[in-house]
């Protein structure tokens, strides 16, 4: 750090994204991107929008909000488009937390929650998961602070039923409850319908996973118009033109072809389930993931070692050093061909590990 850095940020621990190495070609199963490309209509829309890059984009993203409203089944005044769902989380932490209003979230969840709390000087209440990495709604009743629940949770992939979220909402009517639905399109049930019933519910969505637009950076906040007005005021005070013209065009086109992306999500879910069965047959232990990734461990080989051996073979997965999950790796679901390559590599690694153990045991 420089000698000019603000004392406020001197001990800030920034979020560490999944690695994006350029030293060789990898099978990337580490950052939960879609393995399928955007539709041709999206690419055409981006090319057309590029012709007007000399002009500012629409700061209200009205056409994009109307397209989102058609698909999400809510009014445009209940939607705020953002530069990836990380941005709506940032806006929400600014709008609904302060030195008197803490934020609560699962102790093992998306790492950005802790980073944002530290960034904005917010008290953190990190609530331990139950056995099997489950979130118990009863742990979040009557907290009188802003609450964030990733559903499905990351990196575990485990989803709560909407009834569990509604229990939390009812017990915290004086606080905002943020439900981060980054992975909901792969098999979990959304709580979007509850935004009409609860004025304290904010749902966040991203197009990085389900709609093949990780590189375009597009997300949404959906909730009561008063909540959206609060968030819009923060947006307009920091970056009024937060969603660029090409991304707006891509988002509109993606909504118009939502069936293509819904089909891709179903393909990912089928590949996930087939891969989960194959991993179980190899002796892996897995959580019940409703996301586009699997959270796995093998009782015979440490998580860090497995990650390193896969990397040597040109396959990237995500390993976390946090002690409670250090034996696990998070594996993005790729194409069927990519997952077959992964399974073959894992069979080789486990075979080598067994052979090395035998050699050590019998002194060979």
Residue pairs with C-beta under 8 A, 6 or more apart in sequence:
1 10
8 121
9 119
12 115
12 118
12 119
13 115
13 118
14 115
15 111
15 112
15 115
16 111
17 31
18 30
18 31
18 32
18 316
18 318
19 30
19 316
20 31
21 316
24 314
25 314
26 311
26 314
26 315
26 316
27 314
27 315
27 316
27 334
27 338
27 341
27 342
28 316
28 332
28 334
29 315
29 316
29 317
29 331
29 332
29 333
29 334
29 338
29 342
30 316
30 317
30 318
30 330
30 332
31 214
31 318
31 332
32 183
32 208
32 209
32 291
32 292
32 293
32 332
33 208
33 209
33 212
33 214
33 332
34 209
34 210
34 211
34 212
34 214
34 264
34 268
34 292
35 268
35 333
35 334
35 335
35 338
36 212
36 264
36 267
36 335
37 212
38 211
38 212
38 213
38 250
38 254
39 212
39 253
39 254
39 257
39 260
39 261
41 253
41 256
41 257
42 212
42 213
42 250
42 253
42 254
42 257
44 253
45 249
45 250
45 252
45 253
46 216
46 246
46 249
46 250
48 249
49 245
49 246
49 248
49 249
49 250
50 246
52 245
53 245
53 246
55 245
56 241
56 245
57 241
57 243
57 244
57 245
57 248
58 245
58 248
59 236
59 240
59 241
61 81
61 243
61 248
62 76
63 248
63 252
64 81
64 243
64 248
64 251
64 252
64 255
65 76
65 79
65 80
65 81
66 76
67 251
67 252
67 255
67 256
68 76
68 79
68 81
68 220
68 251
68 255
69 75
69 76
69 78
69 79
70 255
71 255
71 258
72 79
72 192
72 220
72 222
73 192
73 193
74 192
74 195
74 196
74 222
75 225
77 225
77 228
78 195
78 222
78 223
78 224
78 225
78 228
79 220
79 221
79 222
79 228
80 88
80 91
80 220
80 221
80 222
80 228
80 231
80 232
80 235
81 218
81 219
81 220
81 242
81 243
81 248
81 251
82 88
82 91
82 218
82 219
82 220
82 221
82 235
82 242
82 243
83 217
83 218
83 219
83 239
83 242
83 243
83 247
84 206
84 208
84 217
84 218
84 219
85 180
85 182
85 204
85 205
85 206
85 208
85 219
85 220
86 112
86 219
87 219
87 242
88 202
88 204
88 219
88 220
88 221
88 231
89 112
89 113
89 116
89 148
89 178
89 180
89 204
90 116
90 119
91 221
91 231
91 234
91 235
91 238
92 146
92 176
92 178
92 202
92 204
92 221
92 231
93 103
93 116
93 117
93 119
93 120
93 122
93 146
94 120
94 234
95 230
95 231
95 233
95 234
96 146
96 176
96 178
96 230
97 103
97 117
97 120
97 122
97 145
97 146
98 122
99 121
99 122
99 123
101 122
101 145
101 146
101 175
102 122
102 123
102 124
102 125
102 145
102 146
103 113
103 117
103 122
103 123
103 124
103 125
103 145
103 146
103 147
103 148
104 124
104 125
104 126
104 127
104 140
104 143
104 145
104 146
104 147
104 148
105 113
105 124
105 125
105 126
105 127
105 147
105 148
105 149
105 150
106 126
106 127
106 128
106 129
106 135
106 149
106 150
106 153
107 126
107 127
107 128
107 129
107 324
108 129
108 133
108 153
108 155
108 156
108 322
108 324
108 325
109 148
109 150
109 153
109 154
110 150
110 154
110 180
110 182
113 148
114 124
114 126
116 122
117 123
117 124
118 124
123 145
125 143
125 145
127 139
127 140
129 135
129 156
130 136
132 158
132 287
133 153
133 156
133 158
133 287
133 295
134 158
135 149
135 153
135 158
135 160
135 164
137 160
137 164
137 165
137 167
137 168
138 167
140 147
140 149
140 168
140 171
140 172
141 167
141 168
141 171
141 172
142 171
142 172
143 172
143 175
144 172
144 174
144 175
145 175
146 175
146 176
146 177
146 178
147 168
147 172
147 175
147 176
147 177
147 178
148 178
148 180
149 160
149 165
149 168
149 177
149 178
149 179
149 180
150 179
150 180
150 182
150 183
151 159
151 160
151 165
151 179
151 180
151 181
151 184
151 188
151 191
152 158
152 159
152 183
152 184
152 186
152 187
152 188
152 289
152 290
152 291
153 159
154 182
154 183
154 291
154 293
154 330
155 293
155 295
155 318
155 320
155 325
155 328
155 330
156 287
156 289
156 295
157 183
157 287
157 288
157 289
157 290
157 291
157 293
157 294
157 295
158 287
158 288
158 289
158 290
159 184
159 187
159 188
159 189
159 290
159 291
161 189
162 189
162 190
162 191
162 193
162 194
165 177
165 179
165 191
165 194
166 191
166 194
166 198
168 177
169 177
169 194
169 198
169 200
169 201
172 200
173 200
174 200
175 200
176 200
176 201
176 202
176 227
177 198
177 200
177 201
177 202
178 202
178 203
178 204
179 191
179 201
179 202
179 203
179 204
180 204
181 188
181 190
181 191
181 192
181 203
181 204
181 205
182 204
182 205
182 206
182 208
182 209
183 209
183 290
183 291
183 292
183 293
184 190
184 205
185 209
185 210
185 261
185 262
185 265
186 209
186 210
186 265
186 268
186 269
186 272
186 290
186 291
186 292
187 269
187 290
187 291
188 290
188 291
190 203
191 201
191 203
192 203
192 222
194 201
195 201
195 202
195 203
195 222
195 223
195 224
198 224
199 223
199 224
199 226
199 227
200 224
200 227
201 223
201 224
202 221
202 222
202 223
202 227
202 231
203 221
203 222
203 223
204 219
204 220
204 221
204 222
205 219
205 220
205 222
206 218
206 219
206 220
207 213
207 214
207 216
207 218
207 219
207 251
207 254
208 214
208 217
208 218
208 219
209 292
210 261
210 264
210 265
210 292
211 218
211 254
211 261
212 254
212 261
212 264
213 247
213 250
213 251
213 254
216 246
216 247
216 250
216 251
217 247
218 243
218 247
218 250
218 251
221 227
221 228
221 231
222 228
235 242
243 251
254 261
265 292
268 292
268 333
269 292
271 333
271 334
271 335
271 336
271 339
272 289
272 292
272 293
272 294
272 333
274 336
274 339
275 294
275 331
275 333
275 339
275 342
275 343
276 286
276 289
276 294
278 343
279 286
279 294
279 296
279 343
279 346
280 286
282 298
282 343
282 346
282 347
282 350
283 298
283 299
283 300
283 350
284 296
284 297
284 298
285 296
285 297
285 298
285 299
286 294
286 295
286 296
287 294
287 295
289 295
292 332
292 333
293 330
293 331
293 332
293 333
294 330
294 331
294 333
295 328
295 329
295 330
295 331
296 328
296 329
296 331
297 303
297 327
297 328
297 329
298 306
298 350
300 350
300 353
300 354
301 349
301 350
301 353
302 327
303 319
303 325
303 326
303 327
303 328
303 329
304 319
304 321
304 326
306 319
306 329
306 346
306 349
307 317
307 318
307 319
307 329
309 349
309 352
310 316
310 317
310 329
310 342
310 345
310 346
310 349
313 345
313 348
313 349
315 341
315 342
315 345
317 329
317 330
317 331
317 332
318 329
318 330
318 331
318 332
319 326
319 328
319 329
319 330
320 326
320 328
320 330
331 342
333 339
334 342
358 364
